[in-house]
Amino acid sequence: MSARDAAATEALLARAAAAGAEAALGRLGLTDAAAGDDLRELRQLLDAWRDAKRSARRAAVEWAVRGVLALLLIALAIKLGLAGLLK
């Protein structure tokens, strides 16, 4: 393959890749001028969702730990004969 053929093949591949990328973006509805803004907004929403999941997980663990500690205190009170304090 000559250098000229290689350059033509490379140019053909570059055009095919650009056309394929344009078609893929078109199927996603991202061909207009606001596509960049749309993607940034989606990334922000995804980050907010991840933060919310992280916060919910953290809160659930904190409540579970509090529940276990409360049960331990109740068990300790019963073991020490302080059940009257529970009423």
N, C-alpha and C positions, 0 to 999 in steps of 0.2 A: 504494500500500500504506500503510495507516494505521500509526500507532505501535503500536497494539494488535496488529495482524497481524504486524508485524515482531517484536515481543516474543514472540508465540506461536511464530513460525517459529524464532526464536533458541533458545527453550526446547526446541522439538522437536529441533533440531539438536544441542543439548547433550546431551539424553537419548540420542539415536542414537549420538553419539560415545562416550558413557560405556558404552553397551551394546556397541558394537563393540570398545572397549578391553577390556572385561570378557571378551568372547568370545575375543579374541586371547590374552589372558593365560591363559584356561582351556585353550585348545589347547596352550599351552606348559607347562601344569601349574603355573602360578604364581598360583593363586588362594588358597592357604592362608596362614596367618599367618607361615610361615617363608620366604615367597617373597623377602622383602628380604634375609634372611640367605643364601639360595641365590644370589641375584644377586651379593652381595658376595663370596661364596666363588668364584663363577665368575670374577669380575674378578681376584681374587687369583691364581687358577690361570693365567689368561691373562697376567698380569704376570710370573709365575714362568716361564711358557713363553717369553715374549719375552726375559727375562733369560738363560735357558738357551741360547736360539738365539744371542744376542749373544755370550755367553761362548764357545760352541763356534766361532762364526765367528772370534772374536779368537784363540783357540787355534790354529785351522787356519792363519790368516795368520802367526802367530808361527812355527809349525813350517815353513811354506813358506819364510819368510825365512831361518830357520836352515839349511834344506836348500840354498838358493841360496848362502848364505855358505860353507857347507861345500864345495860344488862349486867355488866360486871359489878357496878356499884350496887345494884339491887341484889345480886347473888351474894356479894360481900355483906350487905346489911342482913340478909336472911341468915347467913352462916354465923354472923356475930350475935344473932338473936335480937336484932334491932328492927324486926318486922313491924313493930308499932309505929316506927317513923314513916312507914310507907303509906299510912292511912291519912 
